[in-house]
Amino acid sequence: MKRLVAVTGCPTGIAHTFMAAEALQQAAKQHGVSLKVETRGATGVENRLTEEEIQEAHAVIISADVDVEEERFAGKPVVRVPLGEAIKKANDVIERALAQSPREAEARPTPKKEESKEAQRSGPYRHLMNGVSFMIPLVVAGGLMIALSFVFGIKAFEQKGTLAAALMDIGGGTAFALMVPVLSGYIAYSIADKAGLAPGLIGGMLASKLGAGFLGGIVAGFLAGYVAQGIKTWLPLPKALERLKPIVIIPFLSSLIVGLLMIYVIGAPIKNIMTAMTAWLQSLGTANAVWLGLVLGAMMAFDMGGPVNKAAYTFSVGLLGSQVYGPMAATMAAGMVPPLGLWLATLIAKSKFSEEEREAGKAAGILGLSFITEGAIPFAAADPIRVIPSLMIGSAVTGALSMVWGCALRAPHGGVFVLAIPHAVERLGYYVLAIAIGTVVTALLVTWLKRKPTEQGGNENGSQNSDQTR
């Protein structure tokens, strides 16, 4: 029996990571192939591959937007696919892995050399998402701490020595203070491994101190990573000094270069951009608020946890550190709507869904309440041409209404469970109404456009039976 190994991982590490792993395992079982999947999710690395398992594997499947320590797979044929493809086309991925030739792979020096042009172009995105994956736990923990401090009153934290003040210090003064340095540090780590961590953290801290915000952190992270990688690769040293290179020379020189550039060249312009953007967001008129909400909402539903979804989420999360809370409210509400809308659709139009889809609808409802947009993926994969536009319209409506009604959210995750925290959401009634309206719009559009199960099998416009997506 042929053996395969795989690694899956997404920045949030909540749904896509494990959905891809499950889809690949089911496809491998159908092909009679042994497959072990290492997952890199919110709780860290699980089911880690051993050196022996990697050596015995016929090929390696990598479906991840985060660092997966690819150097482990040198000399092995590697198949790289986006997470969405691993979830929707797992059978094709397994077949591609089985078709690989080990003899051809042995001639390739490292996995980096065998990357396609498409994979190389996606490199900066992977580095960014690696930083985001390490930043998100800090943002979520900090945001919830801040939200809890509001239980005692919106300004209760101003009274020193109180529990509210302690919660605000933990969340805002500490967790949020680490947000940008960690983002920057782990972008640099993804590029240059350990050599990039010190200059990345330092550059990110300087970005925070200079007021350059998350944009400055992103720039500092890429700068630190490429500077450290450049020194590591291109600075020749006498053999006696080579051992000091990773411990002393690279951290010192890269931190010096990044630090001076941030202070004297980069920091001030990016601070001006952040200040202008923050001022614009805080002074949005109704028309601009509508457009921003529409765009953020549609992005959240477009690929349901993919690159576009995460771009909208990262943008909104980054603004929390600048005390801009409107986009975060629109983003979370819009992200809840796709699975909630599909759940409602399975209730009001049962005849248009198979028994299996109706059961999946119940799970989608729970995931939607928890702000896990990925709950809509099985439905979108089965009938993308009808379902995805319906989801995008419903989410866009919710995002626009949330912005127009002035809703604000201080916690970056949690779904309906955050709504119970006093003062975590401004204009709570309108916020719930925006989510409800978007849910209804989505459900009505899906039920109007969707065909009955017997009609879907013969559809040539992109529909597929639900068995093909598993």
C-alpha positions as a Markdown table, in Angstrom:
| # | Residue | x | y | z |
|---|---|---|---|---|
| 1 | Met | 0.0 | 0.0 | 0.0 |
| 2 | Lys | 1.3 | 3.4 | -0.9 |
| 3 | Arg | 1.7 | 5.9 | 1.9 |
| 4 | Leu | 1.2 | 9.7 | 1.7 |
| 5 | Val | 1.6 | 12.4 | 4.2 |
| 6 | Ala | 0.1 | 15.8 | 4.3 |
| 7 | Val | 0.1 | 19.1 | 6.2 |
| 8 | Thr | -2.8 | 21.5 | 6.5 |
| 9 | Gly | -3.0 | 24.9 | 8.1 |
| 10 | Cys | -4.7 | 28.2 | 7.9 |
| 11 | Pro | -4.1 | 31.5 | 9.8 |
| 12 | Thr | -7.1 | 31.2 | 12.1 |
| 13 | Gly | -6.8 | 27.4 | 12.4 |
| 14 | Ile | -10.4 | 26.9 | 13.4 |
| 15 | Ala | -12.2 | 25.3 | 10.4 |
| 16 | His | -10.3 | 25.2 | 7.1 |
| 17 | Thr | -7.3 | 23.4 | 8.6 |
| 18 | Phe | -9.5 | 20.5 | 9.8 |
| 19 | Met | -11.9 | 20.4 | 6.9 |
| 20 | Ala | -9.0 | 20.0 | 4.5 |
| 21 | Ala | -7.5 | 17.3 | 6.6 |
| 22 | Glu | -10.8 | 15.4 | 6.8 |
| 23 | Ala | -11.5 | 15.7 | 3.1 |
| 24 | Leu | -8.0 | 14.4 | 2.2 |
| 25 | Gln | -8.3 | 11.5 | 4.6 |
| 26 | Gln | -11.7 | 10.5 | 3.2 |
| 27 | Ala | -10.3 | 10.7 | -0.4 |
| 28 | Ala | -7.3 | 8.6 | 0.6 |
| 29 | Lys | -9.5 | 6.0 | 2.1 |
| 30 | Gln | -11.5 | 5.8 | -1.2 |
| 31 | His | -8.2 | 5.3 | -3.1 |
| 32 | Gly | -7.0 | 2.6 | -0.7 |
| 33 | Val | -4.1 | 4.8 | 0.4 |
| 34 | Ser | -2.5 | 5.3 | 3.8 |
| 35 | Leu | -2.5 | 9.0 | 4.7 |
| 36 | Lys | -1.3 | 10.8 | 7.8 |
| 37 | Val | -2.2 | 14.5 | 8.1 |
| 38 | Glu | -0.4 | 17.0 | 10.3 |
| 39 | Thr | -2.7 | 19.9 | 11.2 |
| 40 | Arg | -1.5 | 23.3 | 12.2 |
| 41 | Gly | -4.5 | 24.9 | 13.8 |
| 42 | Ala | -5.4 | 27.3 | 16.6 |
| 43 | Thr | -4.1 | 24.9 | 19.3 |
| 44 | Gly | -0.8 | 24.4 | 17.6 |
| 45 | Val | 0.7 | 21.4 | 15.7 |
| 46 | Glu | -1.2 | 18.2 | 16.1 |
| 47 | Asn | -0.4 | 14.7 | 14.7 |
| 48 | Arg | 3.1 | 15.9 | 13.8 |
| 49 | Leu | 4.8 | 13.9 | 11.1 |
| 50 | Thr | 7.9 | 11.9 | 12.2 |
| 51 | Glu | 11.1 | 11.7 | 10.1 |
| 52 | Glu | 10.4 | 8.0 | 9.5 |
| 53 | Glu | 6.9 | 8.7 | 8.2 |
| 54 | Ile | 8.2 | 11.4 | 5.8 |
| 55 | Gln | 10.9 | 9.1 | 4.5 |
| 56 | Glu | 8.4 | 6.2 | 3.9 |
| 57 | Ala | 5.9 | 8.4 | 2.1 |
| 58 | His | 5.5 | 8.2 | -1.6 |
| 59 | Ala | 4.7 | 12.0 | -1.8 |
| 60 | Val | 3.8 | 15.0 | 0.4 |
| 61 | Ile | 0.7 | 17.1 | 0.2 |
| 62 | Ile | 1.0 | 20.7 | 1.5 |
| 63 | Ser | -2.3 | 22.7 | 1.8 |
| 64 | Ala | -1.4 | 25.6 | 4.1 |
| 65 | Asp | -1.3 | 29.4 | 4.3 |
| 66 | Val | 1.2 | 29.2 | 7.2 |
| 67 | Asp | 4.8 | 28.0 | 7.7 |
| 68 | Val | 5.0 | 24.2 | 7.7 |
| 69 | Glu | 8.7 | 23.7 | 8.0 |
| 70 | Glu | 9.1 | 22.6 | 4.4 |
| 71 | Glu | 12.8 | 21.8 | 4.7 |
| 72 | Arg | 11.7 | 18.5 | 6.3 |
| 73 | Phe | 10.5 | 17.3 | 2.9 |
| 74 | Ala | 13.6 | 17.9 | 0.8 |
| 75 | Gly | 14.0 | 15.1 | -1.7 |
| 76 | Lys | 10.3 | 14.2 | -1.7 |
| 77 | Pro | 7.8 | 15.0 | -4.4 |
| 78 | Val | 5.6 | 17.7 | -3.0 |
| 79 | Val | 2.1 | 18.6 | -4.2 |
| 80 | Arg | 1.0 | 22.2 | -3.1 |
| 81 | Val | -2.6 | 23.1 | -3.2 |
| 82 | Pro | -4.8 | 25.9 | -1.7 |
| 83 | Leu | -6.9 | 24.9 | 1.2 |
| 84 | Gly | -10.1 | 25.4 | -0.8 |
| 85 | Glu | -8.9 | 22.9 | -3.4 |
| 86 | Ala | -8.0 | 20.3 | -0.7 |
| 87 | Ile | -11.6 | 20.7 | 0.6 |
| 88 | Lys | -13.5 | 20.7 | -2.6 |
| 89 | Lys | -11.3 | 18.5 | -4.9 |
| 90 | Ala | -9.6 | 16.1 | -2.4 |
| 91 | Asn | -9.9 | 13.2 | -4.8 |
| 92 | Asp | -7.9 | 15.1 | -7.5 |
| 93 | Val | -5.3 | 16.1 | -5.0 |
| 94 | Ile | -4.8 | 12.5 | -3.9 |
| 95 | Glu | -4.5 | 11.4 | -7.5 |
| 96 | Arg | -1.9 | 14.1 | -8.2 |
| 97 | Ala | 0.1 | 12.9 | -5.2 |
| 98 | Leu | 0.0 | 9.3 | -6.3 |
| 99 | Ala | 1.1 | 10.2 | -9.8 |
| 100 | Gln | 4.3 | 11.8 | -8.6 |
| 101 | Ser | 7.6 | 10.2 | -9.4 |
| 102 | Pro | 10.0 | 9.8 | -6.5 |
| 103 | Arg | 13.0 | 9.5 | -8.8 |
| 104 | Glu | 12.3 | 12.9 | -10.3 |
| 105 | Ala | 12.0 | 14.4 | -6.9 |
| 106 | Glu | 15.4 | 13.2 | -5.7 |
| 107 | Ala | 17.1 | 15.3 | -8.3 |
| 108 | Arg | 15.5 | 18.4 | -6.9 |
| 109 | Pro | 17.7 | 20.1 | -4.3 |
| 110 | Thr | 15.0 | 21.5 | -2.0 |
| 111 | Pro | 11.2 | 22.1 | -2.0 |
| 112 | Lys | 11.8 | 25.7 | -2.8 |
| 113 | Lys | 13.4 | 24.9 | -6.1 |
| 114 | Glu | 10.4 | 22.9 | -7.2 |
| 115 | Glu | 7.9 | 25.6 | -6.6 |
| 116 | Ser | 5.8 | 26.7 | -9.5 |
| 117 | Lys | 5.6 | 30.3 | -10.6 |
| 118 | Glu | 2.1 | 30.4 | -9.0 |
| 119 | Ala | 3.5 | 29.2 | -5.7 |
| 120 | Gln | 6.3 | 31.7 | -5.8 |
| 121 | Arg | 3.8 | 34.5 | -6.4 |
| 122 | Ser | 1.8 | 33.4 | -3.4 |
| 123 | Gly | 4.9 | 33.6 | -1.2 |
| 124 | Pro | 4.3 | 37.1 | 0.3 |
| 125 | Tyr | 0.7 | 36.1 | 1.0 |
| 126 | Arg | 1.8 | 33.0 | 2.9 |
| 127 | His | 4.3 | 35.1 | 4.9 |
| 128 | Leu | 1.6 | 37.6 | 5.8 |
| 129 | Met | -0.9 | 34.9 | 6.8 |
| 130 | Asn | 1.8 | 33.3 | 9.0 |
| 131 | Gly | 2.1 | 36.5 | 10.9 |
| 132 | Val | -1.6 | 36.9 | 11.1 |
| 133 | Ser | -2.0 | 33.3 | 12.5 |
| 134 | Phe | 0.3 | 34.2 | 15.4 |
| 135 | Met | -1.4 | 37.6 | 16.0 |
| 136 | Ile | -5.0 | 36.4 | 16.1 |
| 137 | Pro | -4.9 | 34.6 | 19.5 |
| 138 | Leu | -3.5 | 37.9 | 21.0 |
| 139 | Val | -6.2 | 39.9 | 19.3 |
| 140 | Val | -9.0 | 37.6 | 20.3 |
| 141 | Ala | -7.8 | 37.2 | 23.9 |
| 142 | Gly | -7.2 | 41.0 | 24.2 |
| 143 | Gly | -10.4 | 42.0 | 22.6 |
| 144 | Leu | -12.5 | 39.7 | 24.9 |
| 145 | Met | -10.7 | 41.0 | 27.9 |
| 146 | Ile | -11.5 | 44.6 | 26.9 |
| 147 | Ala | -15.1 | 43.6 | 26.3 |
| 148 | Leu | -15.3 | 42.0 | 29.7 |
| 149 | Ser | -14.0 | 45.2 | 31.3 |
| 150 | Phe | -17.1 | 47.0 | 29.9 |
| 151 | Val | -19.3 | 44.8 | 31.9 |
| 152 | Phe | -18.6 | 47.2 | 34.8 |
| 153 | Gly | -19.4 | 50.2 | 32.7 |
| 154 | Ile | -18.0 | 51.7 | 29.6 |
| 155 | Lys | -15.5 | 53.9 | 31.5 |
| 156 | Ala | -15.1 | 51.8 | 34.6 |
| 157 | Phe | -11.5 | 50.9 | 33.7 |
| 158 | Glu | -10.5 | 54.5 | 34.3 |
| 159 | Gln | -10.7 | 53.8 | 38.1 |
| 160 | Lys | -7.3 | 52.5 | 39.1 |
| 161 | Gly | -7.2 | 49.3 | 41.2 |
| 162 | Thr | -10.5 | 48.0 | 40.0 |
| 163 | Leu | -11.1 | 44.7 | 38.2 |
| 164 | Ala | -12.2 | 46.6 | 35.2 |
| 165 | Ala | -8.9 | 48.4 | 35.1 |
| 166 | Ala | -7.0 | 45.1 | 35.5 |
| 167 | Leu | -8.9 | 43.6 | 32.6 |
| 168 | Met | -8.3 | 46.6 | 30.4 |
| 169 | Asp | -4.6 | 46.5 | 31.3 |
| 170 | Ile | -4.4 | 42.8 | 30.3 |
| 171 | Gly | -6.3 | 43.2 | 27.1 |
| 172 | Gly | -5.5 | 46.7 | 25.8 |
| 173 | Gly | -2.3 | 47.5 | 27.6 |
| 174 | Thr | -0.6 | 44.1 | 27.1 |
| 175 | Ala | -2.3 | 41.8 | 24.5 |
| 176 | Phe | -3.0 | 44.6 | 22.0 |
| 177 | Ala | 0.5 | 46.1 | 22.6 |
| 178 | Leu | 2.0 | 42.8 | 21.5 |
| 179 | Met | -0.3 | 42.5 | 18.5 |
| 180 | Val | 1.8 | 44.4 | 15.9 |
| 181 | Pro | 5.3 | 43.2 | 17.1 |
| 182 | Val | 4.0 | 39.5 | 16.9 |
| 183 | Leu | 2.5 | 40.1 | 13.5 |
| 184 | Ser | 5.8 | 41.6 | 12.3 |
| 185 | Gly | 8.0 | 39.1 | 14.0 |
| 186 | Tyr | 6.3 | 36.1 | 12.5 |
| 187 | Ile | 6.1 | 37.5 | 9.0 |
| 188 | Ala | 9.9 | 37.9 | 9.3 |
| 189 | Tyr | 10.2 | 34.4 | 10.8 |
| 190 | Ser | 8.2 | 32.9 | 7.9 |
| 191 | Ile | 10.7 | 34.5 | 5.4 |
| 192 | Ala | 14.1 | 34.0 | 7.2 |
| 193 | Asp | 13.3 | 31.4 | 9.9 |
| 194 | Lys | 14.8 | 32.2 | 13.3 |
| 195 | Ala | 17.1 | 34.8 | 11.9 |
| 196 | Gly | 14.1 | 37.0 | 11.1 |
| 197 | Leu | 12.4 | 36.9 | 14.5 |
| 198 | Ala | 14.5 | 39.4 | 16.4 |
| 199 | Pro | 14.5 | 42.2 | 13.8 |
| 200 | Gly | 10.9 | 41.5 | 13.0 |
| 201 | Leu | 9.8 | 41.9 | 16.7 |
| 202 | Ile | 11.9 | 45.0 | 17.0 |
| 203 | Gly | 10.6 | 46.5 | 13.8 |
| 204 | Gly | 7.0 | 45.8 | 14.9 |
| 205 | Met | 7.5 | 47.3 | 18.3 |
| 206 | Leu | 9.0 | 50.4 | 16.7 |
| 207 | Ala | 6.0 | 50.6 | 14.3 |
| 208 | Ser | 3.7 | 50.6 | 17.4 |
| 209 | Lys | 5.7 | 53.2 | 19.2 |
| 210 | Leu | 5.9 | 55.4 | 16.1 |
| 211 | Gly | 2.1 | 55.2 | 15.5 |
| 212 | Ala | 2.5 | 53.3 | 12.2 |
| 213 | Gly | 0.0 | 50.7 | 13.4 |
| 214 | Phe | -0.6 | 47.4 | 11.7 |
| 215 | Leu | 0.5 | 48.7 | 8.3 |
| 216 | Gly | 3.9 | 49.6 | 9.7 |
| 217 | Gly | 4.1 | 46.2 | 11.3 |
| 218 | Ile | 3.5 | 44.5 | 8.0 |
| 219 | Val | 6.1 | 46.6 | 6.3 |
| 220 | Ala | 8.6 | 46.0 | 9.2 |
| 221 | Gly | 8.0 | 42.3 | 9.0 |
| 222 | Phe | 8.7 | 41.9 | 5.3 |
| 223 | Leu | 11.7 | 44.3 | 5.6 |
| 224 | Ala | 13.1 | 42.4 | 8.6 |
| 225 | Gly | 12.6 | 39.0 | 6.9 |
| 226 | Tyr | 14.3 | 39.9 | 3.6 |
| 227 | Val | 17.1 | 41.8 | 5.3 |
| 228 | Ala | 17.9 | 38.9 | 7.6 |
| 229 | Gln | 17.6 | 36.4 | 4.7 |
| 230 | Gly | 19.9 | 38.6 | 2.6 |
| 231 | Ile | 22.6 | 38.8 | 5.3 |
| 232 | Lys | 22.3 | 35.1 | 5.9 |
| 233 | Thr | 22.7 | 34.3 | 2.2 |
| 234 | Trp | 25.0 | 37.0 | 0.9 |
| 235 | Leu | 27.4 | 38.0 | 3.7 |
| 236 | Pro | 30.6 | 35.9 | 3.5 |
| 237 | Leu | 32.5 | 35.5 | 6.7 |
| 238 | Pro | 35.8 | 33.8 | 7.8 |
| 239 | Lys | 35.2 | 30.3 | 9.1 |
| 240 | Ala | 36.1 | 31.4 | 12.6 |
| 241 | Leu | 33.2 | 33.9 | 12.6 |
| 242 | Glu | 30.7 | 31.7 | 10.8 |
| 243 | Arg | 29.4 | 30.2 | 14.1 |
| 244 | Leu | 28.6 | 33.7 | 15.4 |
| 245 | Lys | 26.6 | 34.6 | 12.4 |
| 246 | Pro | 23.2 | 33.2 | 13.5 |
| 247 | Ile | 23.5 | 34.2 | 17.1 |
| 248 | Val | 25.3 | 37.7 | 17.0 |
| 249 | Ile | 25.9 | 39.0 | 13.5 |
| 250 | Ile | 22.5 | 38.5 | 11.8 |
| 251 | Pro | 20.3 | 39.7 | 14.7 |
| 252 | Phe | 22.5 | 42.7 | 15.3 |
| 253 | Leu | 22.9 | 43.9 | 11.7 |
| 254 | Ser | 19.4 | 43.1 | 10.6 |
| 255 | Ser | 17.9 | 44.8 | 13.7 |
| 256 | Leu | 20.1 | 47.8 | 13.2 |
| 257 | Ile | 19.1 | 48.2 | 9.6 |
| 258 | Val | 15.4 | 47.7 | 10.2 |
| 259 | Gly | 15.4 | 49.9 | 13.3 |
| 260 | Leu | 17.1 | 52.8 | 11.6 |
| 261 | Leu | 15.0 | 52.5 | 8.5 |
| 262 | Met | 11.8 | 52.5 | 10.6 |
| 263 | Ile | 12.8 | 55.5 | 12.6 |
| 264 | Tyr | 14.3 | 57.7 | 9.9 |
| 265 | Val | 12.7 | 56.6 | 6.6 |
| 266 | Ile | 9.6 | 54.4 | 6.8 |
| 267 | Gly | 7.9 | 55.1 | 10.2 |
| 268 | Ala | 6.7 | 58.7 | 9.6 |
| 269 | Pro | 5.1 | 58.2 | 6.1 |
| 270 | Ile | 3.3 | 55.0 | 7.2 |
| 271 | Lys | 2.1 | 56.8 | 10.4 |
| 272 | Asn | 0.7 | 59.6 | 8.2 |
| 273 | Ile | -1.1 | 57.0 | 6.1 |
| 274 | Met | -2.6 | 55.3 | 9.2 |
| 275 | Thr | -3.6 | 58.6 | 10.7 |
| 276 | Ala | -5.4 | 59.7 | 7.4 |
| 277 | Met | -7.1 | 56.3 | 7.1 |
| 278 | Thr | -8.2 | 56.3 | 10.7 |
| 279 | Ala | -9.6 | 59.8 | 10.4 |
| 280 | Trp | -11.4 | 58.9 | 7.2 |
| 281 | Leu | -13.0 | 55.8 | 8.8 |
| 282 | Gln | -14.1 | 57.8 | 11.9 |
| 283 | Ser | -15.7 | 60.5 | 9.7 |
| 284 | Leu | -17.4 | 58.2 | 7.2 |
| 285 | Gly | -20.6 | 59.7 | 5.8 |
| 286 | Thr | -23.6 | 57.5 | 5.0 |
| 287 | Ala | -22.6 | 56.9 | 1.3 |
| 288 | Asn | -19.0 | 55.9 | 2.1 |
| 289 | Ala | -20.1 | 53.8 | 5.0 |
| 290 | Val | -22.5 | 51.9 | 2.7 |
| 291 | Trp | -19.8 | 51.2 | 0.2 |
| 292 | Leu | -17.2 | 50.1 | 2.8 |
| 293 | Gly | -19.8 | 47.8 | 4.4 |
| 294 | Leu | -20.8 | 46.3 | 1.1 |
| 295 | Val | -17.2 | 45.6 | 0.1 |
| 296 | Leu | -16.2 | 44.1 | 3.5 |
| 297 | Gly | -19.4 | 42.0 | 3.6 |
| 298 | Ala | -19.0 | 40.7 | 0.1 |
| 299 | Met | -15.4 | 39.8 | 0.7 |
| 300 | Met | -16.3 | 37.8 | 3.8 |
| 301 | Ala | -18.7 | 35.6 | 1.8 |
| 302 | Phe | -16.7 | 35.4 | -1.4 |
| 303 | Asp | -14.4 | 32.5 | -0.4 |
| 304 | Met | -15.5 | 31.8 | 3.2 |
| 305 | Gly | -12.2 | 31.7 | 5.0 |
| 306 | Gly | -10.0 | 32.0 | 2.0 |
| 307 | Pro | -7.5 | 34.8 | 1.0 |
| 308 | Val | -10.2 | 37.4 | 0.2 |
| 309 | Asn | -12.2 | 36.6 | 3.4 |
| 310 | Lys | -9.0 | 36.9 | 5.5 |
| 311 | Ala | -7.9 | 40.1 | 3.8 |
| 312 | Ala | -11.2 | 41.7 | 5.0 |
| 313 | Tyr | -10.8 | 40.2 | 8.5 |
| 314 | Thr | -7.2 | 41.2 | 8.8 |
| 315 | Phe | -8.0 | 44.8 | 7.8 |
| 316 | Ser | -10.7 | 45.1 | 10.4 |
| 317 | Val | -8.7 | 43.5 | 13.2 |
| 318 | Gly | -5.8 | 45.8 | 12.5 |
| 319 | Leu | -8.0 | 48.8 | 13.0 |
| 320 | Leu | -8.9 | 47.7 | 16.5 |
| 321 | Gly | -5.6 | 49.0 | 17.8 |
| 322 | Ser | -6.5 | 52.4 | 16.4 |
| 323 | Gln | -9.9 | 52.4 | 18.2 |
| 324 | Val | -11.8 | 52.0 | 15.0 |
| 325 | Tyr | -14.5 | 49.5 | 15.7 |
| 326 | Gly | -17.1 | 49.9 | 12.9 |
| 327 | Pro | -15.4 | 47.7 | 10.2 |
| 328 | Met | -14.9 | 44.9 | 12.8 |
| 329 | Ala | -18.6 | 44.9 | 13.5 |
| 330 | Ala | -19.5 | 44.7 | 9.8 |
| 331 | Thr | -16.9 | 42.0 | 9.2 |
| 332 | Met | -18.1 | 39.7 | 12.0 |
| 333 | Ala | -21.8 | 40.2 | 11.2 |
| 334 | Ala | -21.2 | 39.5 | 7.5 |
| 335 | Gly | -19.1 | 36.4 | 8.3 |
| 336 | Met | -21.9 | 35.0 | 10.4 |
| 337 | Val | -24.6 | 35.4 | 7.7 |
| 338 | Pro | -23.6 | 32.8 | 5.0 |
| 339 | Pro | -24.0 | 29.7 | 7.3 |
| 340 | Leu | -27.0 | 31.2 | 9.1 |
| 341 | Gly | -28.7 | 32.0 | 5.7 |
| 342 | Leu | -28.1 | 28.4 | 4.5 |
| 343 | Trp | -29.4 | 27.0 | 7.7 |
| 344 | Leu | -32.6 | 29.1 | 7.3 |
| 345 | Ala | -32.9 | 28.0 | 3.6 |
| 346 | Thr | -32.8 | 24.4 | 4.6 |
| 347 | Leu | -35.7 | 25.1 | 6.9 |
| 348 | Ile | -38.0 | 27.1 | 4.6 |
| 349 | Ala | -37.3 | 25.1 | 1.4 |
| 350 | Lys | -36.7 | 21.5 | 2.5 |
| 351 | Ser | -37.7 | 20.1 | -0.9 |
| 352 | Lys | -34.7 | 21.8 | -2.5 |
| 353 | Phe | -32.2 | 20.1 | -0.2 |
| 354 | Ser | -31.2 | 16.5 | 0.3 |
| 355 | Glu | -31.5 | 14.9 | 3.7 |
| 356 | Glu | -27.8 | 15.1 | 4.0 |
| 357 | Glu | -27.8 | 18.8 | 3.2 |
| 358 | Arg | -30.6 | 19.5 | 5.7 |
| 359 | Glu | -28.5 | 17.8 | 8.4 |
| 360 | Ala | -25.5 | 19.9 | 7.3 |
| 361 | Gly | -27.7 | 23.0 | 7.6 |
| 362 | Lys | -28.1 | 22.4 | 11.3 |
| 363 | Ala | -24.3 | 22.3 | 11.7 |
| 364 | Ala | -24.0 | 25.4 | 9.6 |
| 365 | Gly | -26.4 | 27.3 | 11.9 |
| 366 | Ile | -24.2 | 26.5 | 14.9 |
| 367 | Leu | -21.1 | 27.5 | 13.0 |
| 368 | Gly | -22.7 | 30.7 | 11.9 |
| 369 | Leu | -23.7 | 31.7 | 15.4 |
| 370 | Ser | -20.0 | 31.1 | 16.3 |
| 371 | Phe | -18.7 | 33.3 | 13.5 |
| 372 | Ile | -17.2 | 30.4 | 11.5 |
| 373 | Thr | -18.0 | 31.3 | 7.9 |
| 374 | Glu | -16.6 | 28.0 | 6.7 |
| 375 | Gly | -19.8 | 26.3 | 7.7 |
| 376 | Ala | -21.2 | 27.4 | 4.3 |
| 377 | Ile | -18.4 | 25.7 | 2.3 |
| 378 | Pro | -20.2 | 22.3 | 1.6 |
| 379 | Phe | -23.2 | 24.1 | 0.1 |
| 380 | Ala | -21.0 | 26.5 | -1.9 |
| 381 | Ala | -18.9 | 23.7 | -3.2 |
| 382 | Ala | -21.9 | 21.6 | -4.3 |
| 383 | Asp | -23.6 | 24.5 | -6.2 |
| 384 | Pro | -21.2 | 27.5 | -6.5 |
| 385 | Ile | -22.9 | 29.4 | -9.3 |
| 386 | Arg | -26.2 | 29.8 | -7.3 |
| 387 | Val | -25.0 | 29.7 | -3.7 |
| 388 | Ile | -21.9 | 32.0 | -3.7 |
| 389 | Pro | -23.6 | 35.0 | -5.3 |
| 390 | Ser | -26.5 | 34.6 | -2.8 |
| 391 | Leu | -24.1 | 34.5 | 0.1 |
| 392 | Met | -22.2 | 37.6 | -1.1 |
| 393 | Ile | -25.4 | 39.6 | -1.5 |
| 394 | Gly | -26.7 | 38.7 | 1.9 |
| 395 | Ser | -23.4 | 39.4 | 3.6 |
| 396 | Ala | -23.0 | 42.7 | 1.7 |
| 397 | Val | -26.4 | 43.8 | 2.9 |
| 398 | Thr | -25.5 | 43.0 | 6.5 |
| 399 | Gly | -22.1 | 44.8 | 6.3 |
| 400 | Ala | -23.7 | 47.9 | 4.8 |
| 401 | Leu | -26.5 | 48.0 | 7.3 |
| 402 | Ser | -24.0 | 47.5 | 10.2 |
| 403 | Met | -21.9 | 50.4 | 9.0 |
| 404 | Val | -24.8 | 52.8 | 8.2 |
| 405 | Trp | -26.4 | 52.1 | 11.6 |
| 406 | Gly | -23.1 | 52.9 | 13.4 |
| 407 | Cys | -22.6 | 49.5 | 15.0 |
| 408 | Ala | -19.2 | 49.0 | 16.6 |
| 409 | Leu | -17.6 | 45.8 | 17.9 |
| 410 | Arg | -14.7 | 45.8 | 20.3 |
| 411 | Ala | -14.1 | 42.0 | 20.3 |
| 412 | Pro | -12.7 | 40.4 | 17.1 |
| 413 | His | -14.4 | 37.0 | 17.4 |
| 414 | Gly | -17.0 | 35.1 | 19.4 |
| 415 | Gly | -20.2 | 35.4 | 17.3 |
| 416 | Val | -23.4 | 35.7 | 19.3 |
| 417 | Phe | -21.6 | 34.8 | 22.5 |
| 418 | Val | -19.9 | 38.2 | 22.5 |
| 419 | Leu | -23.3 | 40.0 | 22.1 |
| 420 | Ala | -24.2 | 39.1 | 25.7 |
| 421 | Ile | -21.3 | 41.1 | 27.1 |
| 422 | Pro | -22.5 | 44.6 | 28.0 |
| 423 | His | -21.0 | 47.4 | 25.9 |
| 424 | Ala | -19.0 | 45.0 | 23.7 |
| 425 | Val | -21.3 | 46.0 | 20.8 |
| 426 | Glu | -22.6 | 49.5 | 20.3 |
| 427 | Arg | -26.2 | 49.7 | 19.0 |
| 428 | Leu | -26.8 | 46.1 | 19.8 |
| 429 | Gly | -30.4 | 46.0 | 18.6 |
| 430 | Tyr | -29.5 | 47.4 | 15.2 |
| 431 | Tyr | -26.6 | 44.9 | 15.0 |
| 432 | Val | -28.8 | 41.9 | 15.6 |
| 433 | Leu | -31.3 | 43.3 | 13.1 |
| 434 | Ala | -28.5 | 43.7 | 10.4 |
| 435 | Ile | -27.5 | 40.0 | 10.9 |
| 436 | Ala | -31.1 | 38.9 | 10.8 |
| 437 | Ile | -31.9 | 40.9 | 7.6 |
| 438 | Gly | -28.8 | 39.5 | 5.8 |
| 439 | Thr | -29.7 | 36.0 | 6.9 |
| 440 | Val | -33.2 | 36.3 | 5.4 |
| 441 | Val | -31.9 | 37.9 | 2.2 |
| 442 | Thr | -29.4 | 35.0 | 1.8 |
| 443 | Ala | -32.0 | 32.3 | 2.5 |
| 444 | Leu | -34.5 | 33.8 | 0.1 |
| 445 | Leu | -31.9 | 34.1 | -2.7 |
| 446 | Val | -30.7 | 30.6 | -2.2 |
| 447 | Thr | -34.2 | 29.1 | -2.2 |
| 448 | Trp | -35.1 | 31.1 | -5.3 |
| 449 | Leu | -32.1 | 30.2 | -7.3 |
| 450 | Lys | -31.4 | 26.7 | -6.1 |
| 451 | Arg | -32.9 | 23.7 | -7.9 |
| 452 | Lys | -34.2 | 20.5 | -6.4 |
| 453 | Pro | -31.7 | 17.7 | -5.7 |
| 454 | Thr | -33.0 | 15.7 | -8.7 |
| 455 | Glu | -32.4 | 18.7 | -11.0 |
| 456 | Gln | -28.9 | 19.4 | -9.8 |
| 457 | Gly | -27.4 | 16.2 | -11.0 |
| 458 | Gly | -27.9 | 17.2 | -14.6 |
| 459 | Asn | -26.9 | 20.8 | -14.3 |
| 460 | Glu | -24.0 | 21.7 | -16.5 |
| 461 | Asn | -23.5 | 25.1 | -15.0 |
| 462 | Gly | -21.2 | 24.1 | -12.2 |
| 463 | Ser | -23.5 | 22.2 | -9.7 |
| 464 | Gln | -22.2 | 19.0 | -8.3 |
| 465 | Asn | -23.7 | 16.3 | -6.2 |
| 466 | Ser | -22.8 | 16.7 | -2.5 |
| 467 | Asp | -21.0 | 13.3 | -2.5 |
| 468 | Gln | -18.4 | 14.8 | -4.9 |
| 469 | Thr | -17.4 | 17.4 | -2.4 |
| 470 | Arg | -16.7 | 15.1 | 0.5 |
